[in-house]
Amino acid sequence: MTDDERFALLVGVMGKSELWPLRDERIPEGTPMSAGYVPGVPRLGVPALKMSDASLGVTNPGFRPGDTATALPASLALAASFNPALSRASGQAIAREARSRGFNVLLAGGINLARDPRNGRNFEYLSEDPLLSGIMAAESIIGIQQEGVISTAKHYCLNCNETNRHWLDAVIDPDAHRESDLLAFEIAIERAQPGAVMTAYNKVNGDYAAANTVLINDVLKGAWGYRGWAMSDWGGTPGWECALAGLDQECGAQIDALLWQSEAFGDRLRAAYLDGRLPKERLSDMVRRILRSMFAVGIDQWEPVSAPDMAAHNEIALQIARQGIVLLQNRGVLPLKAAARIAVIGGYAQRGVPAGCGSSAVVPPGGYAEVIPIGGPGLAGGLRNLHLLPSSPLDEMRKRLPHAQIEFDPGISPAEAVLAARRADVVIVFAIRVEGEGVDIPDLSLPWGQDALIAAVAAANPNTAVVLETGNPVVMPWRDSVNAIVQAWYPGQAGGQAIAEVLAGEVNPSGRLPLTFPVDLGQTPRPQLPELGAPWGTPSTIHYCEGAEVGYRWYARTGQAPMFAFGHGLSYTGFEYRELAVTGEDTVIASFTVVNTGDRAGADVPQLYLTAAPGEPRSRLLGFERVELEPGQARRVTLRADPRLLARYDAGCWRIEPGGYPVAVGASAVDLKLAAEVELARRAFRR
């Protein structure tokens, strides 16, 4: 390859869009506009890289007018299913739709742990637990790459808040980092071998993620032996020196030029190469890694493909919504049975369901039901909208409850809503919140007076159920006043149908919380978020003082009782766990029986936890399995723990101390049913 060919592979440019109206001359005419383009080398059979954002489907707003794609539910909904097979199916669906458009790289595989319930981008990620996040992300990546499309894993690493993310320094103990966020990435990467890893915007322990030699050279490429390439996020390459720290490709170069006054891997990198500051071996390694992933995944061997089966993909979206809906509370009002008069209030339920905003936004088949601009500061402000997907819960409820009198009230006036509530046997209040990229939410309340609305309605009619369509936990000052609470997340293009099916009892809810719902922010490691509300461009530092004790681990360590625990979720049937048998030595292997004790079919998610370790309390999810059971049916489940979840990371390796390790099987991190203790031998190992 010539130097021009090699350097061309190192820079990705952004396609023309409504937010970025300037066309880049490096993109040939006729190329589908998208998040990124890297020219190929035709004479050598090296294809151009055509990249699309793809957290929740093939994104398209502003890039390709008229284009639509399957709009999947939030990643939190996918993780709430605790169903790895469903995650793989979702990855395959996204990849088929991407390939039909000519895109061969998907910016998918979001793995960052939910450390802060204010993070505007949590809905794009999976959970607060490294095992659950790593497994679910791996299956999605595998599904994508099985279709001959490269997937990334992102955002590496510790991109756990969005406030001024370009100027944020995320500070954490390095060993605790290996036991938490980095372990999630490690599990996903070793299982799925994504073609690329995308670095985060923020700094980690003082160095930008794209310029962080500890993260990229020492951990990713060194300790883990990763063979693919490291790319930057769009506008996340502060200088050419990132190449020395292990970054292989600059993406979104025009945004780098805006933020850092120059494209990092353009003329500046060439100058460094010519005067010897960038070694020849390093340039060759950068290019070799990109080519290696192209050939390993097979984007150079593409054959024509048939049009994707959009009906089948809608079914996948529907299944994710069904299995991801979490029944948080139920005092008997659900499922709706003999209710003759039902009041449906608020949440634009007559129009559709909300979606998160930012680079993950997807225009569904037929277009949005409505887009309400909201705006905000910074580069992502123009992406902040209330997107309503055309799947009306109100319409779907009327289909499934044809004999009920269903009245709708928009919820804009509590006084009007109360009148509707008094006329009804049962009230269903839909509550929404707009969350998205580039913005952290200031607190956990519902906006637009919805908390006051729910309180007024519940006071008028105690048979009130609340359906939450949010990307994060919310505080619930009205919790004790309402009968039922359903967490539907951002449920995707088939979300209205899934919600109606659960409310009507056609689908038995089976989702389990992938993150803890606190009573309030005072229970979290950071009740006050540093520099929240500061002007765009303000530097800030967040000390992730909880270290590896993220989410449910933090609550176990501090002895606090959350509002709803990690792993929690109710069903319309009942389950019991029996006959626990546990063995140990190198790791923990637990076997037990799950029994459906109710009168209808349902799915349970038994979870195995470590509850302590020699000399310290310690809570760790060791395993889980989604189990579908008919009434009275029983099934034996065996779970084997990854030894890293039993160990501490110290001095460059994982160490298991000898002694007794208590474990328990339960329905959540706090609802533990069966317990045992095993002896483990001393062990030190590297992975």
N, C-alpha and C positions, 0 to 999 in steps of 0.2 A: 504494500500500500504506500502511496505517496504521503508526504506530510500533510498536504491539503486534505486528502481523504481521511486521514486519521483525525486531524483536528476537527473536521466537520462532524464526526460522530460524537464529539464531546459537548455539543451545544444544541439544546432543544429550544425552539422558538414557539411562541404562542400564536394560534390562529386568530384571525379577525373575528370579532364578536361585537354585540351591542355595547358592551362595557369597554372593549378594546378595539376601536374602530379602524386602526391603522393596519393595513395589510403589510406583511413582511415579505420582502422580495425573495427571501430564501425558500419560501413555500411555493412550489410550482402551481400554475393555474390548474384548476380542476381538482385539487386536493381537498377532501372534506375538511372543513374547519373544525378544529378541536383544541384541546388543551395544549398539545405539544406536537411538534414535527421535527424530526432529525433526518437529514438526507442520507440516502443509502449510497452504495457503490455499485452501480449497474454492471460495470465491466467484470466485477468479481461475484456477481449474484448476491450481493448484500442488500436486503430490502431496506427502504426507508422505515423509520420508526414513526408510527402514527398513534398518538396517545390520546386516550379519553379518560376523564374522571369517571369513576365507576363504583363509588361506595355503595350506592343503592340502585344501580342501573346505569345504562349508558346515558350520561348527562348530555344535555342538548340546549338548554336555554341560552339564547343569544348567539349561538354558533351556527346552527343549521336551521334556518326558518322552515317550519313545516314538519321537521323531523320529530318523531315520537318514539318512545321506548317503554318497556315495562317498568313501572315505578314501584319498587319493592318497599316493604316496610322498613322502619329504622333497624339498624343493626342490633340495638338493644332488644327489639322484638324477636329477632332471629336468635339471639343468645338466650332469651327467656324460654325458648322452646327446648333448650338443652338437647337439641337433636342434630348431631353432626351430619347425618345424611341429608337433612334439609339444607344445611349450609353448603354442602357440595352441590346439590341441585341448583341452588341459587347462583353459585359461581358459574356453573355450566350455562344457565340461561343468559346471564349477562354476557358471557363470552360469545355465545352464538349470535346474539344481537350485535355485538361489537364487530365480529368478523364479517357479518353481512354488510356492514358499512365500510369495511376496509381497515378498521382499527386493529392493530396487533399488539398494543401495550395498554393494559388497564391499570389505572392508578387506584387500585383497590387494596384490600387487606389491612384495614384499619385495626390496630391492636392496642393502642394506648389505654392504660388502665384508667378507670373512672375514679380518680382521687378526689375530685371536687364536684359536688352536685350542682355547682353553678357553671361548670364548663359548657359553653354553648355548643360544643361539638361532640358531647358525649353520645348523642343519638347516632353518630356515625361509627362509634366504637362498640365494643361488645360487653364488657363487664368490668368489675373491680378485681377479678380473680385471675391470676396468670394461667392456671390450668384451663379454665373454661375459655378464656380469651384465646389462648394458644391453640387449643383443639379446634374451636369453631373457625378461627381465621385460617388455620391450615387446610381445613376441608374446603373452604371457599376458594383458596388459592389453587388447590389441586383441581377443583372443578373447572376453574378458568383455564388452567394450563393443559388439561386434558383435551380441550378444544383447540389447541394450537395457538393460544394467545398468551403472551407474557403477563404475569401479574406482579405487582409490587407488594411489599409489606411496608406499612407506614404507621405513624410518622416517628421515625427512629431518632431521638427517643425523648420521653418525658414531656411530650406536648400535651399537658394535662390541664392547661388553661389557655384561653384565647385572648385575654386582655393584653394589648400591646405585645403580641406574641413575637414580633420581630426584634423586640428589645428586652425580652424576658430572660432572666437567668434562673434556671431551675437548679436548685442546690439540693443534693442528696448524698448520703453516705454511700460510697461506691459499692461496698459489700451488700448493703440493703437494696441497692439498685439491681444487683445481680439476682436477688431473691424475689424481685417483684416485676417491674416493667420489663427489664431485660430478660427475665425468665419467660415471660409471655412471648416475646419475640423469638427467643431461642427455641421454644417448643414448636412454634409455627414454622420457623425456618428449617429446622431439622426434619420435620414431618413433610413439608411441602416443597422445599427448595424453590422459592420464588425467584424469577429471573432477575429482579431488581429489588433493592431496598431503598425507600425514599427517606431522606433525613428530614428532621423537624426544622421549624423556623427558629426555635428558641436556642439559647445557650444551655449547656449542661455543665455545671460546676465551673463556670467562667469562660468556656469556649463554645462558640456556635456549633450546633450539631453537625453542620456540614464541614466544619473545620476542626472537628474533635477527634484527634488521633487515638485517644483512649477508646472511644466508642467504635470508630470505623476500623482503624488498623489493628488495635490490640484485641478488642473483643470480637467484632463481627468477622473480620478476615483472619485474625490470629487464633483466638481461643476456639471459635466456632468453625473455622475452616471454610467460611462462605466463599463460593466460587463465582457468584454473579456480580452485578455491578451496583454501586451506590450512586444514586441520583439525588439531586437537591429538590426541595420543594420550590414552587414558583416564586422567585424573589428571595430565595433563602441561601444565596451564594455570595457572601460578603467580599470575597477576594480570590485571586488565583491560587493563593496558598492553600486553599481547601484541597487542591490536588495532592499536596504533600501529606495531608492528614488522612487521605484515603478516598476522597470524593472522586468519582470517575466521570460524572456528567453533570453539567449545569443545565437546568431546565427553567423555562419561563424567563429567558435571558432579557427580554425587554423590561420586565419588572425589576430585575437586578439593575439594569441601567438606570431605572427611575430611582430606586432606593439607595443604590451604592455608587451611582454616577458612572458606572461602566459595566459592561459584560465581563464577568470574571474569567471565563474560559475562551475569550476571543483574542484580541491583540495582546492583552496583558499576559496570557498564558503562553502564547507564541514567543513573546519577547523573553519570558523566563526560560523557555526551552532553548532558545538560541544562545543565551549567555550562560547556560549551564545550571541555572537555579532549579529547573525541572529536569531531573535525570532522564536520559533516553529510556532506561529500563522502566521508569514509572509511566511514561507516555505509552509504551508498548503494553504495559499491564492494564492501563485504563481501557485501551481499545480492545485488548484480548478479552477482557471480562464482558464487555458489551456483546462482542461477536459470539463468545461462548454461550451466552444465554439465548441469543437468536437461534443458534443451531440446536441447542439442547431442547428448547421448546418446539422448534420446528417452524418458525415463521417464514423461513426461506423455502419451505416445501408446500406452501398453500396450494390447494386445489379449489376449484369453484365449489361453493356450498349453496344448498337450497335455502329458500327464505325460512327464517325461524318460525316455529309454531307458536304464535302469540297467544293462542288460547291455552296451550299447555303452560306457557310462562305465566299467564294470569292465574292459573291453578296453583303454581308454586307461590306466587304472591299471596294468594288466598290461604294456602296452608301455613305460611309463615305467620300471617295475621292471626289465624285460628289458634295455632299452637303457642303463639307469643303473648296472647292476651292473658293477663294475670288477674284472677279474682282475689282481691286483697281482703275484702270483708263481706260477709253475707249473713244477715240475721233472718233469712227466710223469704225475702221478697223475690229473690232470683232462684230458679228461672221463672220468668213471667208465665203464669198459668191461667188463672181464671179472671185476670184483671179485665174488666169490661171497659174501663175508661183510663187511658194512659195520657199523661201530659209529657211531651218531649220539649225540653227547654234548653236554648242556648247553643253555643259552639258551632254555629253555622251548620247544624245537623241537617237542615233542609237542602244544603248545597253540596256538601261533601265532607272530606276529612282533611286535616292539615298535614303538611309535610315540613320537614326541617329545611332551612334555607342555606345557601352557600353553593360551593362547587359540587355538592352531591345532588342538587335539584334535578329532577327528571320530568320532562313533559310526557304525560301518559297518553295512550291512544285516545284520540278525540280531543286532546288538549285539556288544559286546566278548567275546572268549573269556574274559578275566579282567581285573580291575583290582586292582592291589596298591597300596594307599596308602603313600606314602613321607613326604610332608610336608616342611616346611622353613620358614625365616623369611620375614617380609614378606608383602605382599599376595598374591604368587603362590604362597606355600607350600602353600595348599590345592589348587592345581592340579597339584602334583607327585606324579604317580602313574606306576607302570609299567602302561601300557595295552598289552594284547596283542590284536592283531587276529586274527580267527579264520581264519588261513591257515597251516596247520601244515606246515612244511617236511618233517617226518617223514612225514606222511601222503602228501604229494605225491611224495616220493622213492619210497615204496613203490608208488605208482601207475606210476611211470616205470621202475622197476627190479623188475618182478614176480618175476624169477627169482633175485634176490639175497636172502640172509638178512640182514635189517636189525634190529639190536638197539639199543634206546635206553637210555641211562644219563643221569640228570638232571644229573650233574656236580657234585653237592653234596659229594662226597668224592673227592679225587684218587685215593685208594687203590682205591676201587670202580671209578672210571673206567679206571684202569690195567688192571684185570682184564678189562674189556670190550674195551679196546684190544688186548690180547694175543690175544684170540680172533678178531680181525678181520683181513681183508686190507687194508682201508682204514678210516681213522677220519676222520669229519667232526665237528669241534668248532664249535658255535655259541656265539659270545661277544657279549654285549649290554652296553649301558650306558644308564642313564636320563639324559637331558639335556632341558632345557626352559627356558622363559621364567622370568626372575627370578633365575636361579642360574647362576653360572659354575662349571665343574668345576675342582677344585684342581690336578689334574695330568692327565696323559694315560694313566695306567694303567687297566686294566680293574678294575672293582670286584668284590667278593665272591670274591676269591681266584682269579679266572679265569686270570690270568697263570701262577700256580703250577699250576693244573689243566692248562693247555695244555702247559707244560714237562714235566710228569710223563707226560702221554699221549704226547707226541712222543718222549720217551726210551724209552717202551715200544714204540712203533710209528712208524718214520720215515715211513711212508706216511700222514701226517696232513695234512689240509687244514683251515684255519680260515676260518670264515665270520663276518665282523664285521658286526654290526647296531648301528651307532652313528651319532651325528650330528656326529662330529668325528674327526680322526685319533687314533690310539692309538700309544703306544710299543709295541714288539714285542721284548722281551728274548728271545723264543723264535723269532724270525724265521728264523735259520739252521738251526733244528732241525726245522722243518716243511717239508713238500713244497710246499704251495700255500696262498695267501692270497687270499680273495675279500672285497671290500668291497661289502656289500649295502645300506648306509645303513639308514634306516627305510623299508622297501620297500613300505608300503601294503597295502591289503586283499587284493591278489593276490600279495603278495610271496613267500609260501611256494611258490607254483607257479613263479614266475620263478626263484627260487633253485634249485629242483629241476631245472628245465629246463636251466639253465646247468651244474649239476654233472653231469647225465646226458648232456650234449652235444646235447640237442635244440635248444638256442639257443646260437649262437656269441657269447661275450661281446664287447661292443663299447664299454662305458663307458670314459670317460677322466676322470682326476681333475680336478675343478674347483678343488681347493686342494692345496697342498703338504703332504706328510706329513713332518714333521721327525724326525730321529733322536731328539731329546729337546728339552725346552724351552730348553736352553742355546743352541740354534741360532736361536731366535726373537728379535725385537727386545726383548721384555720377559720374561726368564726368571722374574722375580718380578712378579706382578700386584699393583699397589698396593691396599692395604686388603682383600685377599682374606681372607674370614673375619671381617671387622669386623662389629659389630652392625648390624642393619638401621637405616638412617637416618644412617649415618656418611658425611660428605662425603669425596670422594676426587678426585684429579686423575690422569689418565693422559696422558702426553706421547706422542703417536704420532710418535716421533722418526724413524721410517722414512719419514715423509712420503708421497710418491707411490710409494716402492719397497716395495710390498705383495707378500707371498707370494713367488712365483718371482723377482720383481724384486729382492727383498731378498737371496735366495740368490745371484743373479748378481752383485749389487753387492759382497757380502761374500766371495765365492769359496767358499762352503760347498756341500757335496754333501748334499742331503736324503736321507731314506730312500726316498721315492718322490716324483717330481717332478710338478708341475702338468702335466696333459695326458697322463700315463702311463696305459697300460692295455694288457694283452695280449689276444691272440686265439688261437683254435684254428687259424687259418690265418696266412699271412704276407703282407706288403705291401712294395712297393718304390716309391720315388719317382725319376723320371727326367726329363731334358730340361727343366731349369729355365731359364726366360727371364724377365728382369726389366727393366722400364722405369721411368724416373723423370722428374721435372721438378717438377710440382706435388705429386705423391704417388707411392707405390710401387704398381705393378701387377705381380703375379707369376703366371706360368702354369707348370704342370708336369703330369706324367702320373703317375697312381697305378695300380699294377698289383697284382692279387691273385695272388701267386706260389704259393699253397697249393692244397690239393685239396678245399676246401670253401668255400661262400659265406660272406661276412662283410662287416662294415662297418668302415671305417677313418675316422679323423678327422685328416687332415693339417692341420698348423698352420704358419702363417707368422709368423716372429718378426723384429723388429728386434733386432740383437745389439750395436750400438754406435751412437754419434752423434759428430759432429765434436767432438773434445776430451774425450770421456768415454765410459766403458762405459755402456750402457743396454739393458735388456731389456724388450721390449714385444710382447705378442701383437697382431699386425696383422690376422689373419684366420684363418678355419677353415671347413671344410666337411665334413659327414658324407657319406661315399661308400659306397654299397652295391654290391658287386662279386661276380660269380660267379667260380669258379676260372678263372684265366687271363685274365679280363677286365681291360681298361684303360680309364681315363677321364681326359680332360684337365680340369684344374681351374684356374680363374682367380680370384685374390683381389685385391681393391683395398683399400688401406689408407685408413682415415679419417685425414686429415691431422693431426688433433689427437693421434693416437698417435705421430706423428713429431716433434711440437713440444714446446716448453716453454711454460708459461703464465707471463707476466711483464708487469707494468705494465698489466694490464687487457686483454691480448690474447694470442693464440697466436702463437708465433714459431718458424719453421723456419730454422735457420742454414744457410748454403750449405756444400756439401761432400759427402764420400762417406758413404753410409749402408749399412753391411753388413746384409744380411738372410739368413735361412736358413729352409728348410722342414724340418720334422721331425715325429717322433712324440710329442714332449713338449718341455718347455722346455729340457731338457738333451740329448735324443736327436735331434740335428740332422743331417740327411742331405745336403742340398744347400745350397750357399751362393753368394752373389753380392753385388756392391756396385753401388749406383746413385748418381748425382749428383743432388742436389736444389738448386734455386735458393732464394735468400733469399725468405722469405715471412712476412708478418704478416697475421693475419685475426682477426675476431671471429665467434663463433657464438652 
